[in-house]
Amino acid sequence: MGAGLIGRLRGALVAWVGGLCVVVSTAAAPVIVKVEADLRAQITAGQFVPGRDAVAVRGNHPPLSWQQPLLLAPAGDGRYRGDIRFETPPAEGRSVAYKFRIERAGQGDGEGWEAGPNRRLRLDVAVPQIVRAFDAPPDPAMLRRTGLIERLGLVPSAQVPARDVQVWLPPGYAQEAARRYPVLYLQDGQNVFDDAAAGEEWGVDETAQRLVSAGAVGPLIVVAIASGPQRGMDYTPTVDWLHGGRGGGAPAYARFLVDELKPLIDRRYRTLPDREHTAVGGSSLGGLVSFWLALQHGQVFGSALVVSPALWWDFGVAFRQLSAWTPASPRPRLWLDFGGSEGLVHLTLARRMHTSLRERGWSDADLHYLEVPDAGHDEAAWAARVEPMLRFLDAWPAMARP
């Protein structure tokens, strides 16, 4: 493991356990946040019934979790209070993403949440606290966009609804007119460069700008493809009958990427269009479809960032497709990672996939597996791994450099 990964995951120790790369967090000074949620408006409107309902905080950084509630206690007059003790702050001064949720027996996973994007809590202020009304409007997003990012707008397609596409260009792109560059295509592109959509971002522009400017990685082009209402269709290769009989649109989405978007990018920008210099990546369902694209369209995508992939989809369809995979092109290079706070079942699936890939012939030369025990399933966790991901991709063939 290089010094870049160790530097990026600050406040952590790196160890090898059973041949796997594991990052073990170290202790830091705890931060205690006072919380008060005002639900008087919801009580008046009959949306919250004291005694029957509870209110909780959920979020992306321990002890908060999107899967488990941290309940607040009634303080009278429709207010609920509690303390959150953060043993360690997020890396690099990032904010904590969170939301209040009304907790009620029998409700669905999507019910009870505050409206709008995730709220942000900074722990590096003098007195961090959350004191506000339930459903209060979030603070305006302060967009951090670094380097030259071109917005292509909605790119039309004969395969899928039009997609919003943004392109990050490396430092020196305009000055080095004869140079060509590798390309990384990322799913859920609305979260790649800024946090307006989700309240958190990957920060790929900041990380890539820093690494390229320092000469730590070679320059590359990053194409961010926004997802939309049919994300669950586009990012899944098969129908999942256990989850409502939805999904299965990945073949059409692949045709959009391979036959429409990639040719457009190759015409418009100075790319290295061969498979060795073309990568795809994404997280969750975006990780699942990136893995599928690397297997099924390996003649186009020579590398894939498979980040916290949804390996549970359709009773583990990714494992069945790996077993049936017959290489029609060289073996794709794969980055596979997972966070320990994503749940034992999901982590077990990730470890099983790592073993399966080894059994199918992947080695240290073309497979990097990483576990981060305290990391959750969210943009902040994935942002902390962008640097090692870019360092992994930096093993492009030598022609990528001048």
WOHUWO-V248037 format. One record per pair of residues at least 4 apart in sequence whose ideal C-beta (glycine too) atoms are under 8 Angstrom apart, sorted by sequence separation. I is the first residue (numbers start at 1). J is the second residue. D is the distance in whole Angstrom. If there is no record, write none. Layout:
{{I;J;D} {I;J;D}}
This chain:
{{1;5;5} {2;6;8} {3;7;6} {4;8;6} {5;9;6} {16;20;7} {39;43;6} {40;44;6} {41;45;6} {43;47;8} {49;53;5} {60;64;7} {75;79;5} {89;93;8} {90;94;4} {103;107;8} {107;111;4} {124;128;8} {132;136;5} {145;149;6} {157;161;7} {169;173;4} {172;176;5} {188;192;7} {189;193;8} {191;195;7} {195;199;6} {203;207;6} {204;208;6} {205;209;6} {206;210;6} {207;211;6} {208;212;6} {209;213;6} {210;214;6} {212;216;8} {227;231;4} {230;234;6} {231;235;6} {232;236;6} {236;240;7} {240;244;8} {241;245;5} {243;247;7} {249;253;6} {250;254;6} {251;255;7} {252;256;7} {253;257;7} {254;258;6} {255;259;5} {256;260;5} {257;261;5} {258;262;6} {259;263;7} {260;264;7} {261;265;6} {262;266;6} {263;267;6} {264;268;6} {265;269;6} {272;276;8} {273;277;7} {274;278;7} {282;286;2} {283;287;5} {284;288;7} {285;289;6} {286;290;6} {287;291;6} {288;292;6} {289;293;6} {290;294;7} {291;295;7} {292;296;6} {293;297;5} {294;298;6} {297;301;6} {298;302;7} {312;316;7} {313;317;6} {316;320;7} {317;321;6} {318;322;6} {319;323;6} {320;324;6} {321;325;6} {327;331;6} {338;342;6} {342;346;5} {343;347;7} {344;348;6} {345;349;7} {346;350;7} {347;351;7} {348;352;6} {349;353;6} {350;354;7} {351;355;7} {352;356;6} {353;357;6} {354;358;7} {355;359;6} {356;360;6} {358;362;6} {362;366;6} {363;367;7} {364;368;8} {376;380;8} {377;381;7} {378;382;7} {379;383;6} {380;384;7} {381;385;7} {382;386;7} {385;389;6} {386;390;6} {387;391;6} {388;392;6} {389;393;7} {390;394;6} {396;400;4} {1;6;7} {9;14;8} {16;21;6} {17;22;5} {42;47;4} {43;48;5} {48;53;5} {59;64;3} {60;65;8} {65;70;8} {74;79;8} {75;80;6} {90;95;7} {107;112;6} {114;119;8} {123;128;5} {157;162;6} {169;174;8} {195;200;5} {211;216;4} {212;217;6} {240;245;7} {255;260;7} {256;261;6} {257;262;6} {266;271;5} {272;277;4} {273;278;7} {281;286;8} {282;287;5} {311;316;6} {313;318;7} {342;347;6} {357;362;4} {358;363;8} {362;367;4} {376;381;5} {6;12;8} {16;22;7} {42;48;4} {43;49;8} {58;64;6} {59;65;7} {60;66;7} {64;70;6} {74;80;6} {75;81;5} {90;96;6} {122;128;6} {156;162;5} {157;163;7} {173;179;8} {186;192;5} {190;196;8} {191;197;6} {195;201;4} {210;216;8} {211;217;5} {212;218;7} {228;234;8} {239;245;6} {240;246;7} {265;271;6} {271;277;7} {272;278;8} {281;287;8} {375;381;4} {14;21;7} {15;22;5} {43;50;7} {48;55;7} {57;64;6} {58;65;6} {59;66;7} {63;70;6} {73;80;6} {104;111;8} {121;128;7} {155;162;6} {172;179;8} {190;197;4} {191;198;5} {194;201;5} {212;219;5} {227;234;7} {239;246;7} {240;247;5} {266;273;5} {282;289;6} {293;300;8} {294;301;5} {311;318;5} {340;347;6} {6;14;6} {14;22;8} {15;23;8} {58;66;5} {72;80;4} {73;81;6} {104;112;6} {154;162;4} {155;163;5} {173;181;7} {190;198;7} {193;201;7} {212;220;8} {227;235;7} {239;247;5} {282;290;5} {293;301;5} {311;319;7} {338;346;7} {339;347;8} {5;14;7} {14;23;6} {15;24;6} {39;48;5} {58;67;8} {72;81;6} {73;82;6} {103;112;6} {121;130;6} {154;163;7} {155;164;8} {191;200;7} {192;201;7} {193;202;8} {208;217;8} {238;247;6} {239;248;4} {281;290;5} {294;303;7} {309;318;7} {338;347;5} {358;367;7} {372;381;7} {375;384;7} {13;23;7} {14;24;8} {58;68;7} {72;82;4} {86;96;7} {102;112;4} {154;164;6} {155;165;5} {191;201;5} {192;202;5} {193;203;8} {236;246;8} {237;247;8} {238;248;5} {280;290;5} {294;304;4} {357;367;6} {375;385;8} {12;23;5} {13;24;5} {58;69;6} {71;82;7} {101;112;5} {119;130;8} {153;164;7} {170;181;7} {191;202;6} {193;204;6} {236;247;3} {237;248;7} {262;273;8} {293;304;7} {12;24;6} {13;25;8} {57;69;7} {58;70;7} {70;82;7} {101;113;5} {152;164;8} {153;165;8} {192;204;5} {193;205;5} {208;220;7} {236;248;6} {294;306;8} {338;350;4} {372;384;7} {1;14;6} {12;25;5} {13;26;6} {56;69;3} {57;70;5} {101;114;7} {151;164;8} {152;165;4} {192;205;8} {233;246;7} {236;249;7} {237;250;4} {280;293;5} {291;304;6} {337;350;8} {354;367;8} {372;385;7} {9;23;5} {11;25;7} {12;26;6} {56;70;6} {70;84;7} {99;113;6} {100;114;5} {151;165;8} {152;166;7} {208;222;6} {232;246;6} {233;247;6} {235;249;8} {236;250;6} {237;251;7} {280;294;7} {290;304;5} {336;350;7} {11;26;6} {54;69;8} {56;71;5} {57;72;7} {99;114;5} {151;166;5} {152;167;6} {232;247;6} {233;248;7} {234;249;5} {235;250;7} {290;305;6} {291;306;5} {354;369;5} {370;385;7} {39;55;6} {55;71;7} {56;72;6} {150;166;7} {186;202;8} {233;249;4} {234;250;7} {262;278;7} {290;306;6} {11;28;6} {54;71;5} {55;72;5} {149;166;6} {150;167;5} {205;222;8} {290;307;8} {336;353;6} {37;55;5} {54;72;8} {120;138;8} {149;167;7} {186;204;7} {204;222;6} {234;252;8} {235;253;7} {287;305;8} {288;306;8} {291;309;6} {336;354;6} {370;388;7} {99;118;6} {119;138;5} {120;139;7} {149;168;5} {150;169;7} {230;249;7} {234;253;4} {287;306;5} {290;309;8} {1;21;6} {37;57;8} {64;84;7} {98;118;7} {99;119;6} {114;134;6} {115;135;6} {118;138;8} {119;139;8} {148;168;7} {149;169;8} {204;224;8} {233;253;8} {287;307;5} {63;84;7} {97;118;4} {98;119;6} {114;135;5} {116;137;7} {117;138;6} {147;168;6} {148;169;5} {280;301;5} {286;307;7} {287;308;6} {288;309;5} {336;357;7} {350;371;8} {35;57;6} {63;85;7} {97;119;7} {98;120;8} {116;138;6} {147;169;7} {278;300;6} {279;301;6} {287;309;3} {288;310;5} {63;86;7} {97;120;6} {98;121;6} {147;170;7} {166;189;6} {257;280;8} {275;298;7} {278;301;6} {279;302;7} {280;303;8} {281;304;6} {282;305;7} {284;307;8} {287;310;7} {288;311;7} {334;357;7} {50;74;7} {62;86;7} {63;87;8} {96;120;7} {97;121;8} {117;141;8} {147;171;7} {165;189;7} {275;299;6} {278;302;6} {279;303;4} {280;304;5} {281;305;3} {283;307;4} {284;308;6} {347;371;7} {368;392;5} {55;80;5} {57;82;7} {61;86;7} {62;87;7} {95;120;4} {96;121;4} {148;173;7} {164;189;7} {168;193;7} {275;300;6} {277;302;7} {278;303;8} {279;304;7} {280;305;7} {281;306;8} {282;307;7} {283;308;5} {284;309;7} {285;310;5} {288;313;6} {296;321;8} {62;88;8} {95;121;6} {96;122;8} {148;174;8} {164;190;7} {166;192;7} {275;301;6} {276;302;5} {279;305;7} {281;307;7} {283;309;8} {284;310;5} {292;318;7} {295;321;6} {57;84;7} {95;122;5} {96;123;7} {166;193;6} {275;302;4} {291;318;6} {295;322;7} {309;336;7} {50;78;8} {95;123;8} {274;302;8} {285;313;7} {302;330;7} {304;332;6} {306;334;6} {307;335;7} {334;362;7} {61;90;5} {93;122;8} {292;321;7} {298;327;7} {299;328;7} {303;332;6} {304;333;7} {306;335;6} {308;337;7} {192;222;7} {288;318;6} {295;325;5} {298;328;7} {299;329;4} {302;332;6} {303;333;4} {304;334;6} {305;335;5} {306;336;5} {307;337;6} {308;338;6} {331;361;7} {93;124;5} {193;224;6} {298;329;4} {301;332;7} {302;333;7} {303;334;7} {304;335;7} {306;337;8} {308;339;6} {322;353;8} {331;362;7} {336;367;7} {340;371;6} {346;377;8} {64;96;7} {69;101;7} {71;103;7} {98;130;8} {102;134;8} {192;224;4} {225;257;8} {298;330;7} {303;335;8} {334;366;7} {336;368;7} {337;369;7} {338;370;8} {339;371;8} {340;372;7} {341;373;7} {90;123;7} {298;331;8} {312;345;7} {316;349;7} {319;352;7} {323;356;8} {333;366;5} {334;367;5} {335;368;5} {336;369;5} {337;370;4} {338;371;6} {339;372;5} {340;373;3} {341;374;6} {342;375;7} {64;98;6} {69;103;5} {89;123;5} {100;134;5} {189;223;8} {190;224;8} {298;332;5} {308;342;6} {312;346;7} {319;353;7} {322;356;6} {332;366;7} {333;367;7} {334;368;7} {336;370;8} {337;371;7} {338;372;8} {339;373;8} {340;374;6} {341;375;6} {342;376;6} {37;72;6} {43;78;5} {61;96;5} {89;124;7} {100;135;8} {189;224;3} {311;346;7} {318;353;7} {322;357;7} {325;360;7} {331;366;6} {335;370;8} {337;372;7} {339;374;7} {340;375;7} {341;376;4} {342;377;5} {36;72;8} {60;96;7} {61;97;8} {168;204;7} {182;218;7} {184;220;6} {186;222;6} {189;225;5} {190;226;4} {225;261;7} {253;289;7} {257;293;7} {339;375;3} {341;377;8} {35;72;6} {40;77;7} {59;96;6} {60;97;4} {86;123;6} {168;205;5} {183;220;7} {184;221;7} {186;223;7} {189;226;4} {190;227;7} {295;332;7} {312;349;6} {319;356;6} {338;375;8} {339;376;6} {40;78;4} {59;97;6} {60;98;7} {170;208;7} {171;209;7} {181;219;6} {182;220;5} {183;221;5} {184;222;5} {185;223;5} {186;224;5} {187;225;6} {188;226;7} {189;227;7} {223;261;8} {262;300;7} {294;332;4} {308;346;8} {311;349;4} {322;360;6} {339;377;6} {36;75;7} {39;78;5} {40;79;8} {59;98;3} {170;209;8} {181;220;6} {182;221;7} {183;222;8} {184;223;7} {186;225;7} {188;227;5} {250;289;5} {254;293;6} {258;297;6} {311;350;7} {38;78;6} {39;79;7} {58;98;7} {59;99;7} {168;208;7} {179;219;8} {181;221;5} {183;223;6} {185;225;6} {187;227;6} {257;297;8} {294;334;7} {341;381;8} {38;79;5} {39;80;7} {57;98;6} {58;99;6} {171;212;6} {309;350;7} {311;352;8} {37;79;7} {57;99;8} {170;212;5} {171;213;5} {223;265;6} {250;292;6} {254;296;7} {258;300;5} {311;353;6} {339;381;5} {36;79;6} {37;80;5} {57;100;6} {58;101;6} {188;231;8} {250;293;8} {254;297;6} {257;300;8} {291;334;7} {36;80;7} {37;81;8} {56;100;7} {57;101;8} {149;193;6} {221;265;8} {309;353;8} {36;81;5} {55;100;6} {56;101;5} {35;81;6} {55;101;7} {173;219;7} {34;81;8} {35;82;5} {55;102;6} {56;103;5} {172;219;7} {235;282;7} {35;83;7} {54;102;8} {55;103;7} {145;193;6} {171;219;7} {173;221;8} {187;235;7} {221;269;6} {337;385;6} {34;83;6} {35;84;6} {53;102;6} {54;103;4} {145;194;6} {170;219;3} {236;285;6} {33;83;7} {53;103;7} {54;104;8} {144;194;6} {170;220;6} {221;271;6} {235;285;4} {32;83;6} {33;84;4} {53;104;5} {143;194;4} {144;195;8} {170;221;7} {235;286;6} {237;288;8} {32;84;7} {33;85;8} {52;104;7} {143;195;7} {169;221;6} {236;288;7} {237;289;7} {32;85;5} {33;86;7} {141;194;7} {143;196;6} {168;221;7} {232;285;7} {235;288;6} {236;289;7} {31;85;8} {32;86;8} {48;102;6} {141;195;6} {167;221;6} {168;222;4} {231;285;7} {235;289;4} {275;329;7} {281;335;8} {335;389;6} {30;85;6} {31;86;5} {47;102;7} {141;196;4} {167;222;7} {234;289;7} {237;292;5} {275;330;8} {30;86;6} {149;205;6} {167;223;5} {168;224;7} {30;87;5} {144;201;8} {166;223;8} {167;224;7} {335;392;5} {30;88;8} {31;89;6} {60;118;8} {141;199;8} {147;205;5} {165;223;7} {166;224;5} {335;393;8} {28;87;7} {59;118;8} {144;203;7} {146;205;4} {165;224;7} {227;286;7} {237;296;8} {333;392;8} {27;87;7} {28;88;4} {42;102;7} {145;205;6} {146;206;5} {165;225;6} {166;226;8} {27;88;7} {28;89;7} {138;199;7} {144;205;8} {147;208;7} {164;225;8} {165;226;7} {59;121;8} {144;206;7} {147;209;5} {163;225;6} {164;226;4} {333;395;7} {25;88;6} {37;100;5} {39;102;8} {146;209;5} {163;226;6} {163;228;7} {247;313;7} {161;228;6} {247;314;7} {161;230;7} {308;377;6} {160;230;7} {243;313;8} {185;257;7} {242;314;8} {57;130;8} {240;313;6} {241;314;8} {242;315;7} {308;381;8} {160;234;6} {240;314;4} {308;382;7} {120;195;8} {238;313;8} {239;314;7} {240;315;8} {307;382;6} {185;261;8} {238;314;5} {11;88;6} {185;262;8} {236;313;6} {237;314;8} {240;317;8} {236;314;7} {307;385;7} {55;134;7} {117;196;8} {120;199;6} {238;317;5} {11;91;7} {117;197;7} {118;198;6} {119;199;7} {120;200;8} {237;317;6} {10;91;6} {117;198;6} {118;199;3} {9;91;7} {10;92;7} {117;199;4} {118;200;7} {183;265;6} {307;389;8} {8;91;8} {237;321;7} {305;389;5} {48;134;8} {183;269;8} {305;392;8} {33;121;7} {181;269;8} {183;271;5} {305;393;7} {160;249;7} {181;270;6} {182;271;8} {183;272;7} {33;123;7} {180;270;5} {181;271;6} {182;272;5} {183;273;8} {303;393;6} {179;270;7} {180;271;6} {181;272;6} {31;123;5} {41;133;6} {42;134;6} {160;252;6} {180;272;5} {37;130;8} {40;133;8} {41;134;7} {42;135;7} {159;252;5} {160;253;6} {163;256;7} {177;270;8} {185;278;8} {187;280;8} {284;377;7} {35;129;7} {36;130;7} {38;132;7} {39;133;8} {41;135;7} {159;253;7} {183;277;7} {185;279;7} {186;280;8} {187;281;7} {188;282;6} {33;128;5} {34;129;5} {35;130;5} {36;131;4} {37;132;7} {38;133;4} {39;134;5} {182;277;4} {183;278;6} {184;279;5} {185;280;5} {186;281;5} {187;282;3} {188;283;7} {33;129;6} {34;130;8} {35;131;8} {36;132;8} {37;133;8} {38;134;6} {159;255;5} {160;256;5} {165;261;7} {181;277;8} {182;278;7} {183;279;7} {184;280;8} {185;281;7} {186;282;6} {187;283;8} {31;128;6} {33;130;6} {34;131;7} {37;134;5} {159;256;4} {173;270;8} {182;279;7} {184;281;6} {163;261;8} {167;265;7} {188;286;5} {157;256;5} {187;286;3} {283;382;5} {159;259;8} {169;269;7} {186;286;8} {97;198;8} {159;260;7} {97;199;5} {158;260;7} {167;269;7} {187;289;7} {97;200;5} {157;260;5} {187;290;7} {157;261;8} {95;200;8} {155;260;7} {94;200;8} {155;261;6} {281;389;7} {155;264;7} {152;264;8} {279;393;6} {185;301;8} {186;305;8} {277;396;6} {276;396;7} {277;397;7} {184;305;8} {276;397;5} {277;399;8} {277;400;6} {272;396;8} {272;399;7} {272;400;6} {60;200;7} {220;390;8} {217;390;5} {220;393;7} {217;391;6} {216;391;7} {207;383;8} {211;387;7} {217;393;8} {218;394;6} {220;396;8} {202;379;6} {217;394;4} {200;378;6} {201;379;6} {208;386;8} {218;396;7} {200;379;4} {207;386;4} {211;390;6} {200;380;5} {202;382;6} {203;383;5} {207;387;5} {211;391;8} {220;400;8} {198;379;6} {202;383;5} {201;383;7} {204;386;6} {208;390;6} {218;400;5} {200;383;7} {203;386;6} {207;390;7} {218;401;5} {195;379;7} {202;386;6} {191;379;5} {4;211;8} {184;393;6} {182;393;7} {4;216;6} {182;396;5} {182;400;5} {181;400;7} {179;402;6} {176;402;7} {65;341;7} {67;343;7} {62;341;6} {97;378;6} {97;379;7} {97;380;6} {96;380;8} {95;380;8} {88;374;8} {94;380;5} {94;383;7} {90;380;6} {94;384;8} {92;384;8} {91;384;5} {90;384;8} {66;376;7} {65;376;7} {66;377;7} {62;374;6} {66;378;7} {62;376;8} {61;376;7} {60;376;5} {60;378;4} {60;379;8} {61;380;7} {60;380;5} {60;381;7} {20;351;8} {20;354;7} {21;368;8} {23;370;7} {21;369;6} {23;371;7} {25;373;7} {20;369;6} {21;370;5} {22;371;5} {23;372;5} {24;373;6} {25;374;5} {21;371;7} {23;373;7} {20;371;6} {22;373;7} {9;372;7} {9;384;6} {8;384;7} {9;385;8} {8;385;8} {8;386;8} {8;387;4} {9;388;8} {7;387;8} {8;388;6} {5;387;7} {4;387;6} {5;388;4} {4;388;7} {2;388;8} {5;391;7} {4;391;5} {2;391;6}}
